[in-house]
Amino acid sequence: MSADGTCSETKISLPVCNHQPAPYTGPSRDEVLALRKEYLTPGLLTFYKEPLLVVEGNMQYLWDETGKRYLDAFAGIVTVSVGHCHPKVAEKVTAQLNKLQHTTTIYLHPTIGEYGKKMAEHMPAGMGLSSNYFTNSGSEANEIAILMSREFTGNTDVISLRNGYHGGTQAAMALTAHGTWKFKTSPSIGVKNATPGYCYRCPYGLEYPSCDVKCAHDVEELIRHETSGEVACFIGEPIQGVGGAVTPPPEYFKIVYDIVRKHGGLCIADEVQTGFGRTGTKFWGFENYDVKPDIVTMAKGIGNGVPLGNCITRPEIAKTMANRIHFNTYGGNPVSMAQGLATLEVIDAEGIQQNALEVGTHLKSRLGALQEKHSLIGDVRGMGLMLGVELVRDRVTKEPANTEAADILERCKHRGLLIGKGGLYGNTLRIKPPMCITKDDADFLTDCLDEVLSEL
């Protein structure tokens, strides 16, 4: 290692950054780790053999306690949309903190209504999505969406996708058909799992487009044989996030939505990771498939890091929540609303979606070039700044290179690059940075991967 903590063998360096982090005077990394082990649940996982202590952030960069800088190409698990500590967001939130930190929705506060109006205005015209239910997380937003669907349709069966992820609460885990993220005692009554549009690993051994998108038509068979014939809803991520940036064929969701509606169900788009311009071409991921969901759920990038989620739907569906008393103490908190509104304003004012398109296109092109150079890369997929690089030991057998993926994460960290991993086999590199990154950052990222893959 060099004096600043970077890998001494590397021939690449991070782009220039003018931000100077404050000197760190807190406990050491070992002390922080010891406190965590003694006083926090062992269920909390960490990346890296030597867990990273992050003490400061600015836009697309993070700093550890030694002053070493990293490019955050995982955005705090796709949570930081416009940049760490974005000055315009921080200014609005600080002003709200100094005025009023908490009030519940049993009282009136101006920001929640203003924010709800802005959210409705960002939905495609003609869909009627205008009723917001603000929550603290995506898990909670998805729970509300399922509850509303069941109440509105009178049906109980729910269709979700294998390899999908929808949250960490018990009901949300029931929707999550990914064993690593699911406890064996998680209730899954009334939830059926359909085939995702995972072309790289088609379970039928077919190829697109001659396959006639069999994976989508499978939903019809699932409903006929495993439900009463009527369903409450279908929920799916436009691009599977935890599942490894699985990007289905363009017709996939249109076919699935038509089938579900024929059997009395509503269609839910889980935009927790794909929303707010991340796919570049569209503001919402579902727009890339020319479909109109009945309910849209969101979290993570909605608030640039604050605990915030939302479930937006049509008024006639939202009205079902008035059938009983349903209350959320912190949903609509004025500080969260201020940060959500400020984040949305920055996305609009600073061309964040356009940047996701331009930089994402450049980045995907460079990753594609790496695929031609390195046989370990089996597939490069995704849209905008929601990308996945699936690693395989053999391109014919597609044997998952999961230990290699973990090794790459370690080597990238030493060079100042933070990326994620996921997928069904833990062999997909997840590249989903704050949407303020530059082409220089993208070049550093790919040069870093190129150097690490060459070592392997």
MIZAMI-135211 format. One record per residue (C-alpha): x, y, z. Coordinates in Angstrom, 2 decimals. Layout:
residues N
+---------+---------+---------+
!    east !   north !      up !
+---------+---------+---------+
!       X !       Y !       Z !
...
+---------+---------+---------+
//
This chain:
residues 456
+---------+---------+---------+
!    east !   north !      up !
+---------+---------+---------+
!    0.00 !    0.00 !    0.00 !
!    1.11 !    3.58 !   -0.66 !
!    1.09 !    6.35 !    1.93 !
!   -2.52 !    7.33 !    1.15 !
!   -3.73 !    3.73 !    1.48 !
!   -4.14 !    2.96 !   -2.23 !
!   -2.85 !   -0.22 !   -3.80 !
!    0.83 !    0.23 !   -4.61 !
!    0.62 !   -2.08 !   -7.65 !
!   -2.06 !   -0.07 !   -9.44 !
!   -1.33 !    2.09 !  -12.46 !
!   -4.58 !    4.03 !  -12.25 !
!   -5.78 !    6.83 !   -9.98 !
!   -9.06 !    8.41 !   -8.99 !
!  -10.22 !   11.54 !  -10.84 !
!   -9.32 !   14.86 !   -9.22 !
!  -11.61 !   15.95 !   -6.37 !
!  -11.45 !   19.37 !   -4.71 !
!  -13.24 !   18.37 !   -1.54 !
!  -11.01 !   18.09 !    1.52 !
!  -12.38 !   15.83 !    4.26 !
!  -12.21 !   17.00 !    7.86 !
!   -9.57 !   15.33 !   10.05 !
!  -11.09 !   12.29 !   11.73 !
!  -10.76 !   12.23 !   15.52 !
!  -13.20 !    9.47 !   16.43 !
!  -12.61 !    5.86 !   17.53 !
!  -10.42 !    3.62 !   15.41 !
!  -11.79 !    1.10 !   12.94 !
!  -10.94 !   -1.74 !   15.33 !
!  -12.76 !    0.02 !   18.19 !
!  -15.82 !    0.61 !   16.00 !
!  -15.78 !   -3.03 !   14.92 !
!  -15.48 !   -4.22 !   18.53 !
!  -18.48 !   -2.10 !   19.61 !
!  -20.49 !   -3.44 !   16.70 !
!  -19.67 !   -7.06 !   17.53 !
!  -20.57 !   -6.63 !   21.19 !
!  -23.68 !   -4.47 !   20.99 !
!  -25.27 !   -4.98 !   17.56 !
!  -27.05 !   -7.98 !   16.11 !
!  -24.80 !  -10.54 !   14.39 !
!  -27.33 !  -10.51 !   11.56 !
!  -25.71 !   -7.34 !   10.21 !
!  -23.36 !   -8.28 !    7.39 !
!  -20.31 !   -6.39 !    6.20 !
!  -18.46 !   -6.35 !    2.90 !
!  -14.71 !   -7.02 !    2.76 !
!  -12.31 !   -9.11 !    4.84 !
!  -11.40 !   -5.92 !    6.68 !
!  -14.71 !   -4.01 !    7.02 !
!  -14.61 !   -0.45 !    5.71 !
!  -15.11 !    2.45 !    8.14 !
!  -16.74 !    5.35 !    6.26 !
!  -16.59 !    8.73 !    8.01 !
!  -17.36 !   11.33 !    5.33 !
!  -19.00 !   11.65 !    1.93 !
!  -19.21 !   14.25 !   -0.81 !
!  -21.18 !   13.65 !   -4.01 !
!  -19.85 !   10.43 !   -5.61 !
!  -16.96 !    9.98 !   -3.19 !
!  -16.46 !    8.54 !    0.29 !
!  -13.55 !    8.78 !    2.76 !
!  -12.41 !    6.36 !    5.45 !
!  -10.86 !    7.28 !    8.81 !
!   -7.36 !    7.43 !    7.27 !
!   -8.40 !   10.01 !    4.68 !
!   -8.38 !    7.53 !    1.80 !
!  -10.91 !    8.38 !   -0.91 !
!  -13.18 !    5.92 !   -2.73 !
!  -15.47 !    6.17 !   -5.73 !
!  -18.84 !    4.92 !   -4.45 !
!  -20.08 !    2.88 !   -7.40 !
!  -22.76 !    1.19 !   -5.30 !
!  -24.43 !    4.35 !   -3.94 !
!  -24.88 !    2.94 !   -0.46 !
!  -26.82 !    0.05 !   -2.05 !
!  -28.47 !    2.20 !   -4.72 !
!  -29.67 !    4.70 !   -2.14 !
!  -27.73 !    7.90 !   -2.85 !
!  -29.24 !    9.28 !   -6.04 !
!  -27.89 !   12.84 !   -6.42 !
!  -24.69 !   12.55 !   -4.36 !
!  -23.55 !   12.24 !   -0.76 !
!  -24.28 !   15.40 !    1.24 !
!  -25.51 !   17.28 !   -1.83 !
!  -25.34 !   20.93 !   -0.71 !
!  -28.82 !   21.90 !   -1.94 !
!  -30.41 !   18.90 !   -0.24 !
!  -28.44 !   19.45 !    2.97 !
!  -29.46 !   23.12 !    3.06 !
!  -33.18 !   22.34 !    2.82 !
!  -32.98 !   19.58 !    5.42 !
!  -30.96 !   21.67 !    7.87 !
!  -33.51 !   24.46 !    7.61 !
!  -36.32 !   22.02 !    8.40 !
!  -34.40 !   20.45 !   11.30 !
!  -34.00 !   23.88 !   12.85 !
!  -37.71 !   24.60 !   12.53 !
!  -39.63 !   21.38 !   13.24 !
!  -38.27 !   17.85 !   13.47 !
!  -41.43 !   15.84 !   13.88 !
!  -45.16 !   15.94 !   13.50 !
!  -47.46 !   13.14 !   12.43 !
!  -50.10 !   13.15 !    9.70 !
!  -52.87 !   13.57 !   12.28 !
!  -51.86 !   17.25 !   12.03 !
!  -51.33 !   19.31 !    8.91 !
!  -47.92 !   20.26 !    7.56 !
!  -47.33 !   21.98 !    4.19 !
!  -44.38 !   19.96 !    2.84 !
!  -46.08 !   16.56 !    2.61 !
!  -48.84 !   17.90 !    0.36 !
!  -46.35 !   19.80 !   -1.81 !
!  -44.23 !   16.69 !   -2.15 !
!  -47.23 !   14.49 !   -2.93 !
!  -48.21 !   16.88 !   -5.74 !
!  -44.67 !   16.78 !   -7.15 !
!  -44.65 !   12.99 !   -7.06 !
!  -47.97 !   12.83 !   -8.93 !
!  -46.63 !   15.26 !  -11.54 !
!  -43.68 !   12.94 !  -12.18 !
!  -45.96 !   10.03 !  -13.07 !
!  -46.72 !    9.50 !  -16.78 !
!  -49.82 !   11.33 !  -17.97 !
!  -53.11 !    9.46 !  -18.16 !
!  -52.35 !    6.87 !  -15.50 !
!  -54.21 !    8.56 !  -12.65 !
!  -51.47 !    7.81 !  -10.11 !
!  -51.95 !   10.62 !   -7.63 !
!  -52.58 !    9.17 !   -4.15 !
!  -49.38 !    8.85 !   -2.11 !
!  -48.81 !    6.83 !    1.04 !
!  -45.39 !    7.84 !    2.41 !
!  -43.54 !    5.25 !    4.49 !
!  -40.14 !    4.73 !    6.11 !
!  -38.84 !    2.02 !    3.73 !
!  -39.40 !    0.11 !    0.54 !
!  -40.39 !   -2.96 !    2.54 !
!  -43.21 !   -1.02 !    4.12 !
!  -44.27 !    0.52 !    0.80 !
!  -44.52 !   -2.95 !   -0.73 !
!  -46.54 !   -4.20 !    2.24 !
!  -49.02 !   -1.35 !    1.74 !
!  -49.22 !   -2.11 !   -1.98 !
!  -50.07 !   -5.77 !   -1.34 !
!  -52.60 !   -4.87 !    1.34 !
!  -54.36 !   -2.38 !   -0.94 !
!  -54.41 !   -4.89 !   -3.81 !
!  -56.01 !   -7.58 !   -1.70 !
!  -58.56 !   -5.19 !   -0.24 !
!  -59.42 !   -3.65 !   -3.62 !
!  -59.78 !   -6.87 !   -5.61 !
!  -61.10 !   -9.12 !   -2.86 !
!  -58.56 !  -11.71 !   -3.97 !
!  -55.64 !  -13.01 !   -1.93 !
!  -53.10 !  -14.69 !   -4.22 !
!  -50.04 !  -12.64 !   -5.16 !
!  -47.57 !  -13.31 !   -7.98 !
!  -43.94 !  -12.28 !   -7.57 !
!  -40.85 !  -13.27 !   -9.52 !
!  -38.16 !  -15.77 !   -8.68 !
!  -34.83 !  -14.08 !   -8.08 !
!  -36.65 !  -10.90 !   -7.02 !
!  -36.25 !   -8.88 !   -3.85 !
!  -38.92 !   -6.74 !   -2.19 !
!  -37.80 !   -6.13 !    1.38 !
!  -36.88 !   -7.44 !    4.79 !
!  -40.15 !   -7.51 !    6.74 !
!  -41.97 !  -10.84 !    6.98 !
!  -44.61 !  -10.12 !    4.34 !
!  -42.03 !   -8.54 !    2.02 !
!  -39.79 !  -11.58 !    2.45 !
!  -42.70 !  -13.73 !    1.36 !
!  -42.56 !  -11.85 !   -1.96 !
!  -38.81 !  -12.29 !   -2.16 !
!  -38.10 !  -15.49 !   -4.07 !
!  -34.39 !  -15.50 !   -3.35 !
!  -33.37 !  -18.03 !   -0.70 !
!  -30.36 !  -16.10 !    0.62 !
!  -32.65 !  -13.25 !    1.64 !
!  -35.42 !  -15.35 !    3.12 !
!  -35.81 !  -17.02 !    6.51 !
!  -37.30 !  -20.51 !    6.45 !
!  -40.08 !  -19.36 !    8.78 !
!  -41.12 !  -16.42 !    6.56 !
!  -44.80 !  -16.88 !    5.73 !
!  -45.48 !  -17.30 !    2.02 !
!  -49.16 !  -18.19 !    2.14 !
!  -50.89 !  -16.86 !   -0.96 !
!  -47.65 !  -15.93 !   -2.74 !
!  -46.66 !  -17.71 !   -5.95 !
!  -43.37 !  -17.20 !   -7.80 !
!  -43.26 !  -16.86 !  -11.58 !
!  -40.34 !  -17.10 !  -14.00 !
!  -38.34 !  -13.89 !  -14.49 !
!  -37.07 !  -12.70 !  -17.86 !
!  -33.51 !  -13.87 !  -17.17 !
!  -32.37 !  -14.48 !  -20.74 !
!  -28.76 !  -15.25 !  -19.85 !
!  -29.91 !  -18.20 !  -17.72 !
!  -33.17 !  -19.17 !  -19.40 !
!  -34.65 !  -22.08 !  -17.40 !
!  -36.20 !  -23.45 !  -20.60 !
!  -32.91 !  -23.49 !  -22.52 !
!  -34.36 !  -21.17 !  -25.16 !
!  -33.04 !  -18.03 !  -26.83 !
!  -34.72 !  -14.68 !  -27.37 !
!  -36.62 !  -13.82 !  -29.55 !
!  -37.39 !  -17.28 !  -30.95 !
!  -38.50 !  -18.28 !  -27.43 !
!  -41.74 !  -16.27 !  -27.84 !
!  -41.01 !  -14.94 !  -24.32 !
!  -42.11 !  -18.22 !  -22.75 !
!  -41.06 !  -16.94 !  -19.30 !
!  -43.78 !  -14.27 !  -19.43 !
!  -46.49 !  -16.66 !  -20.64 !
!  -45.60 !  -18.95 !  -17.72 !
!  -47.59 !  -16.59 !  -15.49 !
!  -50.79 !  -17.85 !  -17.16 !
!  -49.93 !  -21.45 !  -16.29 !
!  -48.99 !  -20.49 !  -12.76 !
!  -52.32 !  -18.78 !  -12.15 !
!  -54.32 !  -21.62 !  -13.68 !
!  -52.62 !  -24.41 !  -11.77 !
!  -51.51 !  -22.86 !   -8.48 !
!  -54.23 !  -20.33 !   -7.61 !
!  -58.00 !  -20.19 !   -7.54 !
!  -57.89 !  -18.59 !  -10.96 !
!  -58.08 !  -15.08 !   -9.55 !
!  -55.21 !  -13.03 !   -8.17 !
!  -54.85 !   -9.87 !   -6.13 !
!  -51.74 !   -8.57 !   -7.88 !
!  -48.44 !   -9.09 !   -9.57 !
!  -45.31 !   -7.33 !   -8.26 !
!  -42.02 !   -7.08 !  -10.12 !
!  -38.91 !   -4.94 !  -10.39 !
!  -38.42 !   -3.53 !  -13.92 !
!  -34.79 !   -4.59 !  -13.51 !
!  -34.03 !   -6.99 !  -10.68 !
!  -31.60 !   -5.29 !   -8.31 !
!  -30.42 !   -7.74 !   -5.67 !
!  -31.05 !  -10.42 !   -8.29 !
!  -28.14 !   -9.12 !  -10.36 !
!  -29.49 !   -6.43 !  -12.73 !
!  -31.63 !   -8.99 !  -14.57 !
!  -33.21 !   -7.08 !  -17.46 !
!  -36.13 !   -8.83 !  -19.17 !
!  -37.06 !   -8.64 !  -22.87 !
!  -39.04 !   -5.53 !  -23.92 !
!  -42.34 !   -7.46 !  -24.27 !
!  -42.07 !   -9.25 !  -20.95 !
!  -44.05 !   -6.97 !  -18.64 !
!  -46.72 !   -6.16 !  -21.21 !
!  -47.49 !   -9.88 !  -21.55 !
!  -47.46 !  -10.42 !  -17.78 !
!  -49.62 !   -7.36 !  -17.04 !
!  -52.24 !   -8.47 !  -19.58 !
!  -52.42 !  -11.94 !  -18.05 !
!  -52.69 !  -10.66 !  -14.48 !
!  -55.45 !   -8.18 !  -15.34 !
!  -57.38 !  -10.90 !  -17.17 !
!  -57.42 !  -12.80 !  -13.87 !
!  -58.66 !   -9.84 !  -11.83 !
!  -55.33 !   -8.59 !  -10.45 !
!  -53.54 !   -5.29 !  -10.15 !
!  -49.99 !   -4.67 !  -11.38 !
!  -47.31 !   -3.25 !   -9.09 !
!  -43.98 !   -1.82 !  -10.27 !
!  -41.31 !   -1.95 !   -7.57 !
!  -39.17 !    1.08 !   -8.46 !
!  -37.06 !    1.04 !   -5.30 !
!  -33.86 !    0.72 !   -7.35 !
!  -34.86 !    1.67 !  -10.91 !
!  -36.78 !    4.89 !  -10.26 !
!  -35.91 !    8.59 !  -10.42 !
!  -34.11 !    8.51 !  -13.74 !
!  -31.60 !    5.77 !  -12.97 !
!  -32.30 !    3.86 !  -16.20 !
!  -31.46 !    7.03 !  -18.13 !
!  -33.96 !    6.70 !  -20.96 !
!  -36.98 !    7.09 !  -18.68 !
!  -37.77 !    8.54 !  -15.25 !
!  -39.37 !    5.27 !  -14.12 !
!  -38.08 !    1.83 !  -14.98 !
!  -41.53 !    0.52 !  -16.02 !
!  -41.71 !    3.16 !  -18.77 !
!  -39.02 !    1.27 !  -20.67 !
!  -41.53 !   -1.54 !  -21.18 !
!  -44.52 !    0.58 !  -22.28 !
!  -46.77 !   -0.59 !  -19.42 !
!  -49.04 !    1.22 !  -16.99 !
!  -48.90 !   -0.18 !  -13.45 !
!  -51.78 !    0.34 !  -11.04 !
!  -49.41 !    0.91 !   -8.12 !
!  -45.80 !    2.09 !   -7.97 !
!  -43.60 !    1.62 !   -4.92 !
!  -40.33 !    3.41 !   -4.28 !
!  -37.62 !    4.00 !   -1.67 !
!  -33.80 !    4.33 !   -1.52 !
!  -33.07 !    7.01 !   -4.17 !
!  -36.33 !    8.80 !   -3.37 !
!  -34.67 !   10.56 !   -0.44 !
!  -30.96 !   10.40 !   -1.28 !
!  -30.26 !    8.35 !    1.83 !
!  -32.94 !    9.32 !    4.34 !
!  -35.32 !    6.54 !    5.55 !
!  -38.18 !    7.21 !    3.14 !
!  -40.49 !    5.21 !    0.91 !
!  -43.71 !    5.75 !   -0.97 !
!  -46.62 !    3.84 !   -2.47 !
!  -48.53 !    5.78 !   -5.13 !
!  -51.73 !    4.60 !   -6.80 !
!  -55.09 !    5.71 !   -8.16 !
!  -57.56 !    7.30 !   -5.72 !
!  -60.11 !    4.48 !   -6.00 !
!  -57.48 !    1.94 !   -4.96 !
!  -56.05 !    4.15 !   -2.22 !
!  -59.55 !    4.56 !   -0.78 !
!  -59.42 !    0.99 !    0.55 !
!  -57.03 !    2.17 !    3.27 !
!  -59.88 !    4.19 !    4.77 !
!  -61.85 !    1.01 !    5.49 !
!  -59.90 !    0.56 !    8.71 !
!  -57.66 !    2.68 !   10.89 !
!  -54.14 !    2.43 !    9.49 !
!  -51.57 !    4.79 !   10.95 !
!  -47.88 !    5.49 !   10.45 !
!  -46.21 !    7.65 !   13.09 !
!  -43.18 !    8.56 !   10.97 !
!  -44.53 !    8.30 !    7.44 !
!  -44.64 !   11.89 !    6.20 !
!  -42.18 !   13.19 !    8.80 !
!  -41.37 !   16.84 !    7.87 !
!  -37.60 !   16.24 !    7.76 !
!  -38.02 !   13.22 !    5.47 !
!  -40.45 !   15.17 !    3.30 !
!  -38.02 !   18.08 !    3.05 !
!  -35.22 !   15.76 !    1.94 !
!  -37.43 !   13.91 !   -0.53 !
!  -38.70 !   17.14 !   -2.06 !
!  -35.21 !   18.64 !   -2.24 !
!  -33.87 !   15.48 !   -3.88 !
!  -36.60 !   15.59 !   -6.53 !
!  -35.88 !   19.25 !   -7.21 !
!  -32.18 !   18.52 !   -7.69 !
!  -32.95 !   15.62 !  -10.05 !
!  -34.99 !   17.98 !  -12.20 !
!  -32.73 !   21.03 !  -11.99 !
!  -29.37 !   19.35 !  -12.55 !
!  -30.22 !   16.98 !  -15.39 !
!  -29.58 !   13.89 !  -13.30 !
!  -31.55 !   11.57 !  -15.59 !
!  -29.68 !   12.81 !  -18.67 !
!  -26.39 !   12.28 !  -16.88 !
!  -27.44 !    8.72 !  -16.01 !
!  -28.13 !    8.15 !  -19.70 !
!  -24.91 !    9.68 !  -21.03 !
!  -22.49 !    8.34 !  -18.44 !
!  -24.36 !    5.03 !  -18.19 !
!  -24.16 !    4.52 !  -21.97 !
!  -20.44 !    5.26 !  -21.91 !
!  -19.88 !    2.97 !  -18.93 !
!  -21.85 !    0.06 !  -20.41 !
!  -19.93 !    0.40 !  -23.66 !
!  -16.63 !    0.20 !  -21.82 !
!  -17.84 !   -2.78 !  -19.77 !
!  -18.81 !   -4.46 !  -23.04 !
!  -15.26 !   -3.97 !  -24.27 !
!  -14.00 !   -5.61 !  -21.08 !
!  -16.29 !   -8.57 !  -21.80 !
!  -14.55 !   -9.07 !  -25.14 !
!  -11.17 !   -8.95 !  -23.41 !
!  -11.80 !  -11.02 !  -20.28 !
!  -13.40 !  -14.47 !  -20.51 !
!  -14.48 !  -14.25 !  -16.86 !
!  -17.24 !  -11.84 !  -17.91 !
!  -20.22 !  -13.80 !  -19.16 !
!  -22.80 !  -11.03 !  -19.48 !
!  -23.10 !   -7.24 !  -19.24 !
!  -26.64 !   -5.96 !  -18.81 !
!  -28.85 !   -3.18 !  -17.49 !
!  -29.80 !    0.37 !  -18.41 !
!  -28.38 !    3.77 !  -17.55 !
!  -26.59 !    3.59 !  -14.22 !
!  -28.22 !    0.31 !  -13.17 !
!  -25.74 !   -2.21 !  -14.53 !
!  -24.67 !   -5.76 !  -13.81 !
!  -21.61 !   -7.75 !  -14.85 !
!  -22.13 !  -11.50 !  -14.45 !
!  -18.96 !  -13.53 !  -13.94 !
!  -18.58 !  -17.14 !  -15.06 !
!  -15.71 !  -19.62 !  -15.02 !
!  -16.75 !  -21.02 !  -18.38 !
!  -18.85 !  -19.23 !  -20.97 !
!  -20.32 !  -22.48 !  -22.28 !
!  -21.37 !  -24.05 !  -18.98 !
!  -21.89 !  -20.63 !  -17.34 !
!  -20.52 !  -21.95 !  -14.06 !
!  -20.94 !  -19.03 !  -11.61 !
!  -17.68 !  -17.35 !  -10.57 !
!  -18.86 !  -16.33 !   -7.11 !
!  -15.56 !  -16.58 !   -5.22 !
!  -13.93 !  -14.60 !   -8.01 !
!  -16.59 !  -11.90 !   -7.64 !
!  -15.78 !  -11.60 !   -3.93 !
!  -12.08 !  -11.40 !   -4.73 !
!  -12.69 !   -8.64 !   -7.28 !
!  -14.56 !   -6.59 !   -4.69 !
!  -11.56 !   -6.81 !   -2.36 !
!   -9.07 !   -5.84 !   -5.04 !
!  -11.23 !   -2.93 !   -6.22 !
!  -11.53 !   -1.63 !   -2.66 !
!   -7.74 !   -1.48 !   -2.33 !
!   -7.68 !    0.65 !   -5.48 !
!  -10.34 !    3.06 !   -4.21 !
!  -13.41 !    1.60 !   -5.92 !
!  -16.52 !    0.37 !   -4.09 !
!  -18.91 !   -1.86 !   -6.03 !
!  -21.52 !   -4.41 !   -4.99 !
!  -22.29 !   -8.00 !   -5.82 !
!  -25.44 !  -10.06 !   -5.95 !
!  -27.41 !  -12.31 !   -8.25 !
!  -28.80 !  -15.78 !   -7.78 !
!  -25.31 !  -17.19 !   -7.27 !
!  -23.56 !  -14.13 !   -5.84 !
!  -21.49 !  -13.87 !   -9.03 !
!  -22.77 !  -10.60 !  -10.48 !
!  -20.98 !   -7.30 !   -9.93 !
!  -23.59 !   -4.63 !   -9.18 !
!  -22.61 !   -1.21 !  -10.52 !
!  -25.13 !    1.44 !   -9.49 !
!  -23.32 !    4.66 !   -8.48 !
!  -24.74 !    8.03 !   -7.46 !
!  -26.17 !    9.51 !  -10.64 !
!  -23.84 !   12.52 !  -10.46 !
!  -20.77 !   10.53 !  -11.52 !
!  -18.74 !   11.71 !  -14.51 !
!  -17.25 !    9.98 !  -17.53 !
!  -13.87 !   10.28 !  -15.83 !
!  -15.29 !    8.31 !  -12.91 !
!  -16.67 !    5.72 !  -15.33 !
!  -13.27 !    5.41 !  -16.97 !
!  -11.58 !    4.97 !  -13.60 !
!  -14.12 !    2.27 !  -12.73 !
!  -13.57 !    0.28 !  -15.92 !
!   -9.78 !    0.76 !  -15.85 !
!   -9.81 !   -0.55 !  -12.29 !
!  -11.85 !   -3.61 !  -13.27 !
!   -9.60 !   -4.17 !  -16.26 !
!   -6.52 !   -4.16 !  -14.05 !
!   -8.09 !   -6.49 !  -11.47 !
!   -9.42 !   -8.91 !  -14.09 !
!   -5.98 !   -9.00 !  -15.70 !
!   -4.53 !  -10.06 !  -12.35 !
!   -7.02 !  -12.91 !  -12.08 !
+---------+---------+---------+
//
